[in-house]
Amino acid sequence: METTNETFKEGPVATTIEEQTAKLPSDLFLWTSLASMGVSLAFKLMGRKHTALFIGQWASPFLLLGIYNKIVKTQGHD
């Protein structure tokens, strides 16, 4: 059985999101990730441990979004 790209087309919501996020520079996600680490460190130094942990966990999703953004820019959607 042969599959075509038409079988696996993106939905309209995913296509719209990918078109909009592809306009963002890739390093935006890196800087946002680094900023969340810095803010987390500041909260840790202020003694707000739980807030620091919460904000510190944002770094990984920002980096993953950056990877996704880069893939969409280089490979395109669909």
MMTF fields as JSON, N, C-alpha, C and O atoms, coordinates in Angstrom:
{
  "mmtfVersion": "1.0.0",
  "mmtfProducer": "UNKNOWN",
  "numBonds": 311,
  "numAtoms": 312,
  "numGroups": 78,
  "numChains": 1,
  "numModels": 1,
  "chainsPerModel": [1],
  "groupsPerChain": [78],
  "chainIdList": ["A"],
  "bondAtomList": [4, 2, 8, 6, 12, 10, 16, 14, 20, 18, 24, 22, 28, 26, 32, 30, 36, 34, 40, 38, 44, 42, 48, 46, 52, 50, 56, 54, 60, 58, 64, 62, 68, 66, 72, 70, 76, 74, 80, 78, 84, 82, 88, 86, 92, 90, 96, 94, 100, 98, 104, 102, 108, 106, 112, 110, 116, 114, 120, 118, 124, 122, 128, 126, 132, 130, 136, 134, 140, 138, 144, 142, 148, 146, 152, 150, 156, 154, 160, 158, 164, 162, 168, 166, 172, 170, 176, 174, 180, 178, 184, 182, 188, 186, 192, 190, 196, 194, 200, 198, 204, 202, 208, 206, 212, 210, 216, 214, 220, 218, 224, 222, 228, 226, 232, 230, 236, 234, 240, 238, 244, 242, 248, 246, 252, 250, 256, 254, 260, 258, 264, 262, 268, 266, 272, 270, 276, 274, 280, 278, 284, 282, 288, 286, 292, 290, 296, 294, 300, 298, 304, 302, 308, 306],
  "bondOrderList": [1, 1, 1, 1, 1, 1, 1, 1, 1, 1, 1, 1, 1, 1, 1, 1, 1, 1, 1, 1, 1, 1, 1, 1, 1, 1, 1, 1, 1, 1, 1, 1, 1, 1, 1, 1, 1, 1, 1, 1, 1, 1, 1, 1, 1, 1, 1, 1, 1, 1, 1, 1, 1, 1, 1, 1, 1, 1, 1, 1, 1, 1, 1, 1, 1, 1, 1, 1, 1, 1, 1, 1, 1, 1, 1, 1, 1],
  "groupList": [{"groupName": "MET", "atomNameList": ["N", "CA", "C", "O"], "elementList": ["N", "C", "C", "O"], "formalChargeList": [0, 0, 0, 0], "bondAtomList": [1, 0, 2, 1, 3, 2], "bondOrderList": [1, 1, 2], "singleLetterCode": "M", "chemCompType": "L-PEPTIDE LINKING"}, {"groupName": "GLU", "atomNameList": ["N", "CA", "C", "O"], "elementList": ["N", "C", "C", "O"], "formalChargeList": [0, 0, 0, 0], "bondAtomList": [1, 0, 2, 1, 3, 2], "bondOrderList": [1, 1, 2], "singleLetterCode": "E", "chemCompType": "L-PEPTIDE LINKING"}, {"groupName": "THR", "atomNameList": ["N", "CA", "C", "O"], "elementList": ["N", "C", "C", "O"], "formalChargeList": [0, 0, 0, 0], "bondAtomList": [1, 0, 2, 1, 3, 2], "bondOrderList": [1, 1, 2], "singleLetterCode": "T", "chemCompType": "L-PEPTIDE LINKING"}, {"groupName": "ASN", "atomNameList": ["N", "CA", "C", "O"], "elementList": ["N", "C", "C", "O"], "formalChargeList": [0, 0, 0, 0], "bondAtomList": [1, 0, 2, 1, 3, 2], "bondOrderList": [1, 1, 2], "singleLetterCode": "N", "chemCompType": "L-PEPTIDE LINKING"}, {"groupName": "PHE", "atomNameList": ["N", "CA", "C", "O"], "elementList": ["N", "C", "C", "O"], "formalChargeList": [0, 0, 0, 0], "bondAtomList": [1, 0, 2, 1, 3, 2], "bondOrderList": [1, 1, 2], "singleLetterCode": "F", "chemCompType": "L-PEPTIDE LINKING"}, {"groupName": "LYS", "atomNameList": ["N", "CA", "C", "O"], "elementList": ["N", "C", "C", "O"], "formalChargeList": [0, 0, 0, 0], "bondAtomList": [1, 0, 2, 1, 3, 2], "bondOrderList": [1, 1, 2], "singleLetterCode": "K", "chemCompType": "L-PEPTIDE LINKING"}, {"groupName": "GLY", "atomNameList": ["N", "CA", "C", "O"], "elementList": ["N", "C", "C", "O"], "formalChargeList": [0, 0, 0, 0], "bondAtomList": [1, 0, 2, 1, 3, 2], "bondOrderList": [1, 1, 2], "singleLetterCode": "G", "chemCompType": "PEPTIDE LINKING"}, {"groupName": "PRO", "atomNameList": ["N", "CA", "C", "O"], "elementList": ["N", "C", "C", "O"], "formalChargeList": [0, 0, 0, 0], "bondAtomList": [1, 0, 2, 1, 3, 2], "bondOrderList": [1, 1, 2], "singleLetterCode": "P", "chemCompType": "L-PEPTIDE LINKING"}, {"groupName": "VAL", "atomNameList": ["N", "CA", "C", "O"], "elementList": ["N", "C", "C", "O"], "formalChargeList": [0, 0, 0, 0], "bondAtomList": [1, 0, 2, 1, 3, 2], "bondOrderList": [1, 1, 2], "singleLetterCode": "V", "chemCompType": "L-PEPTIDE LINKING"}, {"groupName": "ALA", "atomNameList": ["N", "CA", "C", "O"], "elementList": ["N", "C", "C", "O"], "formalChargeList": [0, 0, 0, 0], "bondAtomList": [1, 0, 2, 1, 3, 2], "bondOrderList": [1, 1, 2], "singleLetterCode": "A", "chemCompType": "L-PEPTIDE LINKING"}, {"groupName": "ILE", "atomNameList": ["N", "CA", "C", "O"], "elementList": ["N", "C", "C", "O"], "formalChargeList": [0, 0, 0, 0], "bondAtomList": [1, 0, 2, 1, 3, 2], "bondOrderList": [1, 1, 2], "singleLetterCode": "I", "chemCompType": "L-PEPTIDE LINKING"}, {"groupName": "GLN", "atomNameList": ["N", "CA", "C", "O"], "elementList": ["N", "C", "C", "O"], "formalChargeList": [0, 0, 0, 0], "bondAtomList": [1, 0, 2, 1, 3, 2], "bondOrderList": [1, 1, 2], "singleLetterCode": "Q", "chemCompType": "L-PEPTIDE LINKING"}, {"groupName": "LEU", "atomNameList": ["N", "CA", "C", "O"], "elementList": ["N", "C", "C", "O"], "formalChargeList": [0, 0, 0, 0], "bondAtomList": [1, 0, 2, 1, 3, 2], "bondOrderList": [1, 1, 2], "singleLetterCode": "L", "chemCompType": "L-PEPTIDE LINKING"}, {"groupName": "SER", "atomNameList": ["N", "CA", "C", "O"], "elementList": ["N", "C", "C", "O"], "formalChargeList": [0, 0, 0, 0], "bondAtomList": [1, 0, 2, 1, 3, 2], "bondOrderList": [1, 1, 2], "singleLetterCode": "S", "chemCompType": "L-PEPTIDE LINKING"}, {"groupName": "ASP", "atomNameList": ["N", "CA", "C", "O"], "elementList": ["N", "C", "C", "O"], "formalChargeList": [0, 0, 0, 0], "bondAtomList": [1, 0, 2, 1, 3, 2], "bondOrderList": [1, 1, 2], "singleLetterCode": "D", "chemCompType": "L-PEPTIDE LINKING"}, {"groupName": "TRP", "atomNameList": ["N", "CA", "C", "O"], "elementList": ["N", "C", "C", "O"], "formalChargeList": [0, 0, 0, 0], "bondAtomList": [1, 0, 2, 1, 3, 2], "bondOrderList": [1, 1, 2], "singleLetterCode": "W", "chemCompType": "L-PEPTIDE LINKING"}, {"groupName": "ARG", "atomNameList": ["N", "CA", "C", "O"], "elementList": ["N", "C", "C", "O"], "formalChargeList": [0, 0, 0, 0], "bondAtomList": [1, 0, 2, 1, 3, 2], "bondOrderList": [1, 1, 2], "singleLetterCode": "R", "chemCompType": "L-PEPTIDE LINKING"}, {"groupName": "HIS", "atomNameList": ["N", "CA", "C", "O"], "elementList": ["N", "C", "C", "O"], "formalChargeList": [0, 0, 0, 0], "bondAtomList": [1, 0, 2, 1, 3, 2], "bondOrderList": [1, 1, 2], "singleLetterCode": "H", "chemCompType": "L-PEPTIDE LINKING"}, {"groupName": "TYR", "atomNameList": ["N", "CA", "C", "O"], "elementList": ["N", "C", "C", "O"], "formalChargeList": [0, 0, 0, 0], "bondAtomList": [1, 0, 2, 1, 3, 2], "bondOrderList": [1, 1, 2], "singleLetterCode": "Y", "chemCompType": "L-PEPTIDE LINKING"}],
  "groupTypeList": [0, 1, 2, 2, 3, 1, 2, 4, 5, 1, 6, 7, 8, 9, 2, 2, 10, 1, 1, 11, 2, 9, 5, 12, 7, 13, 14, 12, 4, 12, 15, 2, 13, 12, 9, 13, 0, 6, 8, 13, 12, 9, 4, 5, 12, 0, 6, 16, 5, 17, 2, 9, 12, 4, 10, 6, 11, 15, 9, 13, 7, 4, 12, 12, 12, 6, 10, 18, 3, 5, 10, 8, 5, 2, 11, 6, 17, 14],
  "groupIdList": [1, 2, 3, 4, 5, 6, 7, 8, 9, 10, 11, 12, 13, 14, 15, 16, 17, 18, 19, 20, 21, 22, 23, 24, 25, 26, 27, 28, 29, 30, 31, 32, 33, 34, 35, 36, 37, 38, 39, 40, 41, 42, 43, 44, 45, 46, 47, 48, 49, 50, 51, 52, 53, 54, 55, 56, 57, 58, 59, 60, 61, 62, 63, 64, 65, 66, 67, 68, 69, 70, 71, 72, 73, 74, 75, 76, 77, 78],
  "secStructList": [7, 7, 7, 7, 4, 4, 4, 4, 7, 7, 7, 2, 2, 2, 2, 2, 2, 2, 2, 2, 2, 6, 6, 1, 7, 6, 2, 2, 2, 2, 2, 2, 2, 2, 2, 2, 2, 2, 2, 2, 2, 2, 2, 2, 2, 6, 6, 7, 2, 2, 2, 2, 2, 2, 2, 2, 6, 6, 2, 2, 2, 2, 2, 2, 2, 2, 2, 2, 2, 2, 2, 2, 2, 2, 2, 7, 7, 7],
  "xCoordList": [0.844, 0.0, 0.888, 1.764, 0.663, 1.462, 0.768, -0.438, 1.537, 0.963, 1.477, 2.6, 0.66, 1.048, 1.037, 0.491, 1.641, 1.675, 0.276, 0.025, -0.62, -2.0, -2.695, -3.593, -2.3, -2.918, -2.636, -3.446, -1.479, -1.037, -0.974, -0.063, -1.905, -1.901, -2.235, -3.008, -1.617, -1.888, -3.281, -3.8, -3.863, -5.15, -4.984, -3.859, -6.072, -5.982, -5.402, -4.728, -5.646, -5.117, -3.596, -2.883, -3.096, -1.649, -0.951, 0.129, -1.554, -0.963, -0.864, 0.163, -1.902, -1.907, -0.852, -0.131, -0.759, 0.235, 1.639, 2.487, 1.894, 3.225, 3.582, 4.735, 2.615, 2.88, 3.255, 4.136, 2.593, 2.871, 4.186, 4.976, 4.429, 5.66, 6.891, 7.988, 6.743, 7.884, 8.394, 9.526, 7.589, 8.001, 8.914, 9.594, 8.937, 9.754, 11.202, 11.458, 12.152, 13.55, 13.849, 13.337, 14.672, 14.952, 15.649, 15.418, 16.501, 17.22, 16.322, 16.727, 15.118, 14.165, 13.911, 13.833, 13.782, 13.511, 14.713, 14.547, 15.926, 17.136, 17.218, 17.465, 17.015, 17.091, 15.985, 16.208, 14.807, 13.717, 14.056, 13.763, 14.667, 15.085, 16.131, 16.04, 17.114, 18.15, 17.568, 17.989, 16.607, 15.959, 15.204, 15.239, 14.517, 13.789, 14.755, 14.432, 15.937, 16.936, 17.44, 17.639, 17.644, 18.1, 17.066, 17.404, 15.82, 14.738, 14.609, 14.378, 14.753, 14.705, 15.822, 15.596, 17.026, 18.15, 17.864, 18.163, 17.288, 16.969, 15.969, 16.134, 14.942, 13.973, 14.631, 14.317, 15.534, 16.238, 17.065, 17.068, 17.762, 18.575, 17.719, 18.182, 16.475, 15.555, 14.865, 14.081, 15.159, 14.579, 13.215, 12.533, 12.809, 11.501, 11.707, 11.631, 11.969, 12.371, 11.336, 11.691, 10.086, 9.057, 8.839, 8.665, 8.848, 8.713, 9.91, 9.757, 11.106, 12.318, 12.254, 12.621, 11.793, 11.675, 10.636, 10.842, 9.522, 8.46, 8.963, 8.782, 9.594, 10.067, 11.257, 11.401, 12.106, 13.255, 12.853, 13.607, 11.679, 11.211, 10.742, 10.468, 10.644, 10.221, 11.324, 11.032, 12.574, 13.694, 13.581, 13.733, 13.322, 13.245, 12.133, 12.389, 10.906, 9.877, 10.227, 9.92, 10.867, 11.258, 12.274, 12.189, 13.238, 14.221, 13.566, 13.925, 12.614, 11.895, 11.078, 11.016, 10.455, 9.733, 10.689, 10.336, 11.896, 12.902, 13.291, 13.458, 13.437, 13.759, 12.608, 12.834, 11.393, 10.22, 10.172, 9.915, 10.419, 10.422, 11.466, 11.195, 12.656, 13.728, 13.356, 13.62, 12.755, 12.334, 11.293, 11.369, 10.322, 9.274, 9.894, 9.485, 10.88, 11.517, 12.339, 12.326, 13.04, 13.931, 13.218, 13.517, 12.289, 11.608, 10.237, 9.682, 9.705, 8.371, 7.307, 7.609, 6.091, 4.993, 4.367, 4.253, 3.972, 3.441, 4.544, 4.327],
  "yCoordList": [-1.183, 0.0, 1.244, 1.391, 2.099, 3.3, 4.456, 4.654, 5.215, 6.374, 7.633, 7.672, 8.634, 9.914, 10.965, 10.764, 12.063, 13.172, 13.711, 14.269, 13.553, 14.022, 13.304, 13.871, 12.072, 11.296, 11.92, 11.805, 12.586, 13.09, 14.611, 15.164, 15.294, 16.755, 17.298, 16.711, 18.453, 19.133, 19.748, 20.092, 19.876, 20.547, 22.052, 22.55, 22.777, 24.231, 24.947, 25.965, 24.447, 25.093, 24.945, 25.922, 23.721, 23.486, 24.279, 24.829, 24.338, 25.091, 26.566, 27.191, 27.132, 28.542, 28.819, 29.813, 27.946, 28.123, 28.055, 28.88, 27.091, 26.949, 28.134, 28.564, 28.664, 29.837, 31.045, 31.82, 31.207, 32.352, 32.183, 33.124, 30.993, 30.799, 30.781, 31.078, 30.444, 30.467, 31.893, 32.083, 32.879, 34.279, 34.717, 35.737, 33.954, 34.314, 33.9, 32.83, 34.73, 34.322, 33.159, 33.113, 32.232, 31.035, 31.345, 30.662, 32.373, 32.663, 33.27, 33.358, 33.684, 34.175, 33.106, 33.415, 31.846, 30.764, 30.492, 30.172, 30.62, 30.454, 31.533, 31.237, 32.771, 33.871, 33.787, 34.114, 33.355, 33.184, 32.091, 32.219, 31.031, 29.946, 30.435, 30.157, 31.158, 31.694, 32.694, 32.737, 33.492, 34.445, 33.721, 34.146, 32.622, 31.889, 31.289, 31.21, 30.867, 30.362, 31.481, 31.279, 32.662, 33.802, 34.242, 34.524, 34.303, 34.675, 33.618, 33.945, 32.371, 31.284, 31.439, 31.273, 31.759, 31.969, 33.14, 33.068, 34.207, 35.365, 34.988, 35.388, 34.226, 33.785, 32.864, 32.926, 32.018, 31.119, 31.93, 31.629, 32.953, 33.798, 34.609, 34.982, 34.882, 35.606, 34.67, 35.116, 33.37, 32.409, 31.884, 31.252, 32.128, 31.665, 30.38, 30.375, 29.295, 28.025, 27.472, 27.082, 27.433, 26.831, 27.639, 27.069, 28.951, 29.797, 29.613, 29.552, 29.523, 29.312, 27.995, 27.942, 26.941, 25.649, 25.7, 25.14, 26.371, 26.475, 27.192, 26.706, 28.343, 29.124, 28.442, 28.513, 27.787, 27.083, 25.952, 25.591, 25.394, 24.31, 24.796, 23.979, 26.089, 26.626, 26.539, 26.575, 26.427, 26.457, 25.34, 25.591, 24.135, 23.005, 23.163, 22.956, 23.522, 23.725, 24.825, 24.704, 25.903, 26.96, 26.439, 26.76, 25.632, 25.067, 24.092, 24.058, 23.308, 22.394, 23.158, 22.76, 24.254, 25.084, 25.664, 25.79, 26.014, 26.506, 25.453, 25.757, 24.209, 23.112, 22.909, 22.76, 22.905, 22.752, 23.881, 23.642, 25.102, 26.267, 26.1, 26.389, 25.636, 25.453, 24.368, 24.522, 23.292, 22.223, 22.735, 22.447, 23.495, 24.03, 24.981, 24.992, 25.775, 26.71, 25.983, 26.376, 24.947, 24.28, 23.21, 23.043, 22.494, 21.415, 21.818, 21.165, 22.885, 23.326, 22.464, 21.421, 22.909, 22.091, 21.392, 21.957, 20.178, 19.308, 18.995, 18.28],
  "zCoordList": [0.0, 0.0, 0.0, 0.852, -0.922, -1.061, -0.348, -0.497, 0.425, 1.106, 0.432, -0.069, 0.428, -0.149, 0.944, 2.028, 0.634, 1.579, 1.848, 2.916, 0.911, 1.065, 2.216, 2.839, 2.51, 3.584, 4.945, 5.865, 5.073, 6.373, 6.413, 7.028, 5.784, 5.794, 7.18, 7.937, 7.485, 8.743, 8.707, 7.646, 9.874, 9.977, 9.872, 9.892, 9.76, 9.589, 10.811, 10.657, 11.999, 13.201, 13.242, 13.471, 13.02, 13.039, 11.941, 12.159, 10.781, 9.676, 10.022, 9.758, 10.602, 10.986, 12.051, 11.967, 13.053, 14.115, 13.533, 13.872, 12.668, 12.077, 11.192, 11.173, 10.464, 9.626, 10.484, 10.112, 11.624, 12.493, 13.251, 13.335, 13.804, 14.579, 13.688, 14.161, 12.418, 11.504, 11.297, 10.85, 11.61, 11.48, 12.621, 12.511, 13.715, 14.876, 14.652, 14.101, 15.069, 14.945, 15.892, 17.01, 15.439, 16.226, 17.545, 18.543, 17.558, 18.796, 19.874, 21.034, 19.509, 20.509, 21.576, 22.765, 21.145, 22.076, 22.979, 24.156, 22.43, 23.236, 24.302, 25.471, 23.909, 24.877, 25.926, 27.092, 25.519, 26.483, 27.487, 28.676, 27.011, 27.892, 28.892, 30.088, 28.391, 29.286, 30.28, 31.435, 29.84, 30.741, 31.849, 33.004, 31.505, 32.542, 33.563, 34.749, 33.109, 34.055, 34.961, 36.159, 34.379, 35.182, 36.198, 37.347, 35.791, 36.718, 37.802, 38.966, 37.434, 38.409, 39.445, 40.643, 38.969, 39.891, 40.834, 42.026, 40.301, 41.139, 42.234, 43.387, 41.883, 42.895, 43.918, 45.107, 43.461, 44.375, 45.37, 46.563, 44.887, 45.768, 46.734, 47.812, 46.352, 47.232, 48.223, 49.062, 48.123, 49.051, 48.64, 49.446, 47.422, 46.937, 46.146, 44.917, 46.863, 46.269, 45.289, 44.177, 45.677, 44.826, 43.554, 42.477, 43.671, 42.484, 41.564, 40.344, 42.148, 41.355, 40.591, 39.417, 41.24, 40.566, 39.451, 38.375, 39.714, 38.714, 37.46, 36.344, 37.653, 36.508, 35.841, 34.62, 36.617, 36.059, 35.13, 34.226, 35.342, 34.481, 33.12, 32.241, 32.925, 31.642, 30.592, 29.397, 31.006, 30.059, 29.017, 27.821, 29.456, 28.518, 27.481, 26.294, 27.878, 26.846, 25.854, 24.668, 26.321, 25.393, 24.379, 23.194, 24.843, 23.924, 22.94, 21.763, 23.424, 22.523, 21.486, 20.323, 21.907, 20.947, 19.906, 18.734, 20.336, 19.393, 18.378, 17.197, 18.832, 17.919, 16.929, 15.728, 17.433, 16.561, 15.532, 14.352, 15.981, 15.103, 14.005, 12.839, 14.372, 13.4, 12.38, 11.187, 12.841, 11.928, 10.938, 9.744, 11.441, 10.559, 9.528, 8.367, 9.954, 9.019, 7.959, 6.793, 8.341, 7.388, 6.563, 5.381, 7.166, 6.469, 5.944, 5.061, 6.489, 6.097, 6.775, 7.355, 6.692, 7.201, 6.013, 4.926, 6.236, 5.165, 4.205, 3.227]
}
